[in-house]
Amino acid sequence: MQVQYDLIVSGGTVVDPSQSLHARRDVAVKDGKIAAIGQLDAASAASRLDASGKIVTPGIVDIHVHVYEGVSHYGVDADEHCLLKGVTTVLDAGSSGCQTFPGFREYVINVARTRVFALLNIASQGMISDIVGELEDLRWARPEETLQVLERNRDVVLGVKVRLERRMAGSNAIAALRMAREVADAADVPVMVHIGGTVNPLTDFLPLLRAGDVITHCFHAKTYGVLDEDGVVVPEVRAAVERGVLLDIGHGRGSFSFNVCERALAQGLLPGTISSDVHAHNIHGPVFDMATTMSKFLHLGLSLDDVIRMSTHAPARAMGMPDGIGTLQVGAPADISIFELRTGTFDFVDAEGEHRIGEQRLVPHAIVRDGRVHAAVVDYA
C-alpha cells in the first residue's frame, strides 16, 4: 500500500467535543496537520502510534500556567511540566508585563516545544517576586506601554491579566482593574481577573467585566467568592455568567476548594474552562499537573466529554486562539493528547488540604505536538 500519511494514531477512543465525536477512530497526520479521522489502514502511514485502550483527544489547552522559568518566582519549564504531562498549548497568565515580556517571548515562547501564548500583566514587571505585591504601588501599572507591547505581539499575546488579591494589589484593586479594562477595551481582548482574598467584595468588580472576560480561581475558599456566607451562589455572579463572563478553575496552590465547587455545581454554576495554574509552588502538590486537575472533575461528576471540552475546544475559543487549536478537525495542527483512563482508588487533594477518593484518573500516555510524538513523563503514586 502506498504511504499516504506520516503517522497514524490507531486503536484509541477519540473524544473530540468540537466534533461531537466519542468513538473508536484512527487519526492520521501529514505535514504537521490532521489529515484524516476514521478506520484507517496502519500500512498507509510511515509510522504508527498504538493507542489501543486509550483516550485520544485534541491537544489539551491549559489557559492558566506560569512558565517564565528563571525570572518569575512562579515559573516552571513549559515542556517538562506541560507538554510532557499531556498539554500541547498553554496560556501564561501574567508572569510577564510590558517591561519583561520581550525576554519571555525570546527565551520561552520562541523556543519551547509547547505552544505558548501569554496574557500581559497590567503591572509592568509582571510576577517577578512575592516580596512585594506587583500592584501595591500603582506606579508599576503602565496601561499605555502595555497596550503598545500587546499591539506589537498580537500573534502570541491574547489578553490582559490583573491580580486583585490583597497581597498583590493592596487597596488598589479597583483602580488596577480599571487600568486593565482600559487596555483590553482599546485592544479588543479579554481581561483575566484573579479573585479571592480581596479588600473589595467580588460584587464591586463584576460591573467592570464584559462578555469574554475571565474570572480565574472561580471556586476558591477565600473571602469574597462566588458563594455567599450561606453557600448560595451570589446573584451578581450568576448574572455575570449569563452575560458572557467566563468562570475558569485556576486550581493553583490556594485557589480551589472541593466544597465550594460542589456547592456551586449543585446550584448549576459550572465553570467554562478547566485550568491548572501550575507553577513552581504546586508541582509537588496539590496541583501536580493538568491531568490531575481534570481528573478531579471526573470525581466531581462531570462527564469525560465535558472535562475534555472544558480543557480543549472551550478554552481555545474563549481566548481567541488560532483556528484548529483544541480540535482534531482535518486541517488542524496535529496536536493530540493520549491518555490512559485508569480505574481504581485515587487520593485527590484540593488547595484547602481536603482529600477525596476518586475512582478514575486520567494518566498522560503520549503526546503529538505539531506532528511530532513525545512520550509522557509522569510519576503518580
N, C-alpha and C positions, 0 to 999 in steps of 0.2 A: 504493500500500500504506500502511496505517495505521502511523504511527510507534509502535513499542512500547518502544523502548529509547533510552537517552541516548547509548550508544556501543557499537559492535561492534569488537572487535579481531579482524580477519579474516585468513585465509590462512596462519596460522602453525601450527607443530607444537607442540601443547600437551603439556608434560611436567609432570604433577602426580602425584607418587608417592603422595600421600594418597588418590588415587582409582585407583591403578594404571593411570594414563592416559598413553599416549605415542602420539599420533595427530594427524593433521590435523583441527583443530577451530576453530570461531569461538567467541569468548567475548563475551557480551552483558552490559552494565552498565546498571542502572537505579537511580536514587536512591542512588548510592554503594555498591550491593551487586552481587554476581554474580547475574545474572538468568537466564542460560541458557548452556549449552555444547552445541554441535552444528554442523550445517551450516545456517547462518543466512543469510537474505537481507539484504545490506547496506542495502537500502532501508528495512528495518524499524527503523533507528536514525537518530537525529538527526545523528550523526557517525560516521565510520569511521576506524580506525587500521589501516593496511595493515601486516600482519606477515608478508607472503609471504616464504618462505625463512628466516624467523626462528624462534627457540625462544621459546615463550611459557610462563612459569612462574608459580606463585604468587609474590607479592611476597617477595623474598629477606629472610631474617631473620638478622641478624648479632648473636650473643649476647656478643660481646666487642669493645666500642669504647670510645673516650674522647672525649666530646663536650661537656665542660664548658669551652667556649672562654672564655678571658679570666680564668679562676680557676685551673683546673688547668694545670700546665705541659704536660700531655699533650693538652689539649683542642683539638679542631678543630670547625669548623662542621658540624653534622649534615647539613644539606641539601646543602651543597656536596660533602662527602666521603662521604656515604652515599646519600641519596636520588637525587642526580643521577648516581651511579655504579651504580644499579640495585638499591639496598637500600631497602625500604619500612619495615622495622621493625628497631630496634636495641635492644640492652640495654647501657647504660653500666655498665662493670664496676668500680664502686667509686671513681669520680672524686670522689664526694661522700660525706661522713659525716654523722652526725646533726646536726652544727652547720652544715654548709654545704649540706645538701640543700634547705632552703627556697628558696634562691636558684636552685639547679639546676632545681627544679620551676617557679618563676615565669618564669625567663628563658630556659630551654631547652625543657623538656618541654611547657610550655603554649603555646609559640609556634612551635616547629619544624613544618615540613610533614611531616618524617619522624616516624613513630610512635616515641616514645622511652620505654622503660622503664628502670629502674635497679636495681642492686644497691647496698645501703648498705655502705660500708666500715666495718669494725669500729673503725677509727681515726676519731675524731670529726671531724677536719679533712679527711678524705679524702686525695686525692693532689694536694696543692697544689704542692709543691716537691720537687726531688730533692736539696736541700742536706742535709737530714736525713731518714732513713727514718721513715715515719709511725708505726712501731711499735717503734723503738729505745728509746723511753721509753713504757712501758705505761700511763702516766697518760693518754695520748691515747685509749686504748681505753675506751669507755664503753658496756658492754652494756645497762644499764638504759635509758639515753637512746636508744640505737639501737633497742631494741625499741619504745619509745614512738613514735618517728618512723615506724618501719615500720608500726605498727598504724594510725597516722593517715593513711597514704598507701598502703594496700594496693592501690589501683587501679593504681598505677604501680611500686611497689617490690615486686620479685619474690623477693628473697633477700638474702644477706649475702656480702660479699667480704672475703677476707683474703689479704694477700701475705706469703709466708713466707720469701722470699729474704733472704740475709744482709744485703744493703744496705738492705732495707726493715724487717726485723724484728730484725736482730742475732741475739742468742741467745734472743730471746723468742718464737720461732715456735710452740712447743708451747703456751705459755700463751695466745698470741693466738688460736690455733685453738680452744682450749677455750672462750674467750670467744665466738668466732663461733658455735661449736656450741651454746652456751647460748642465744643469741638465736634461732638457727634452729630449735632444738627447741621453744622457747616459742611461736614464731610459726608453726611447721609449714611452713617454707620451706627451700629448699636453701642450702647454702654453696658458693660457688665459691672454689677454692683455687689460688693462684698458686704453682707449684712451680719448682724448679731453683735451683742455687747456694745451697742452704740449709745451715745449720750441722748440722742433723739429717738423717739419711738419710730417704728417702721412706717407708720401711717404718715409721718412727716415727709418721708422720701417718695412715697408712691405717686403723688401728683406730678413729680418731676420725671417719671418714667413713661416711655412711649411704647407703642406696639413694636416688638422686635428687640427691646431691651431685655437684659438677662439679670435675674436675681439669683446669684450663686450662694451656696451654703443654705439652701432653702429650708432644710429640715434640721437646723441646729437646735441646741437646747439652751442657748444663752438667753439673755433678756431681749425682748422685742423681736419675737419671731412671728411665724405665720399663724400661731395659735394664741388665743388669749389666756388669761390666768385659769380659766375653766377648761382649757383644752379644746376650745371651739375655734374653728377657722375664722380669722379676722375678716369681717365682711369686705373691707377695702382690699384685702389680698385677693379674695375671690373675684372682685370687680376688676382688679388689675389684670389677672389672668384672662378674664373674659374679653378684655380689650386688646389682648395680644402680648402682654408681658410674659416672658418665659421663666419658668422655675427650673433651675439647674441644681443638681445634687452637690457637687463640690465637696466630697466627703471630708478630706483633709484630716489633720491631727486632732482638731477640736470642733468640727462643724457638722457632724452627722449623728443623729440620735434615732435608734430603733423606735423608741417610744413615741417621739414626735412624728416620725414618718408614719407609723402605724395609725396614729390618730388622724393624721391628715388624709391618708389613703381611705380610711373608713368613712370619711366625710366627702369623698370624691375629689379631693385635691391631689392631683397627680403631677409628678414632675414632667417637664417637657423633654429633658435630657438627663442622662446619667454621666457623671464625670468623677474623676478620682481625686483631683487636687493633689496628685502625687508630688512629693518634694523630699528634700534631704532629711526632714524630721519625722517622716512617716513611712519610709520604705521598709522599715522593720516592724511595722505595725502602728496603728490599726489598718492602714490602707493596703500596704504591700504593693498592689498594682491594680490596674483597671479591671482585670478579670475577677478579682476578689470582690470589688465593688459591685460588679454586675451580678455576681453570684448571690450577694446579699439580697438583691431584689427578686431573684428567684425564690429565695426563702420567704420574702415578704408577700409572695403571692402573685407577682406579675408573671405573665406567660413568657416563655422563651422568645417568642416573636416580638413581644413588646419590649423586652430587655434589649434585644438586638436592634430594634428600630430606634430606641432611645440612645443607642450607642453607635449608630451609623448614619442612616439617612436623615434622621431628625436633627442632630447637631450640625451636620454638614449644611443642610438647608437653612437652619436658623442663623448660622454665622456667615452665610453668603459665600461659602467655599465654591471653587470652580465646579462646573458640571462634571459628573462622573465620580466624584468622591462620595463614598457611602453607599454605593450601588454596584451590582455586578452586571449591569446592562451592557450589552455588546457595544464596544467602542469606548467604554470607561477605562480609566487607568487600571492596570492589573494589580490591584491591591486586594489581597484576600487573607482573611484570618481563619485558621483552622483550629478547632477546639475539641477536646475530649469532654463530654458531659458525664462526669463521674457521679455515681450514686453511692451513698454511704452515710457516715456521720461526720459532720464537719463543724468545727467551732469557729464562729464568726464573732467579732467584737466591734462595737461602734466606738465613736470618739469619746463617749462617756464611760467607757470601760465595761459596758453591759454586754454579756455574752449571750449568743443564741446558737442553738444547734440546728444546722441545716442538713437537708438530705440530698442536695445536689450542689455540684461545684463545677464551674467552667474552668478547665485547665488548658492553657495555650499549648498547642502541639507543633504548629509550624505557621510561618507567615510568608506570603508572597507580597513583595513590595516592588511595584513598578516592573513586574515580571520576573524578579529575582527571588529565589527561595532562601529563607532563613529558618533555621531550627530554633524553636522557642527554648529559652533558658529559664526554668522555674524550679524552685525547691520548696514545695509545700510539705509541711509536716503531716 
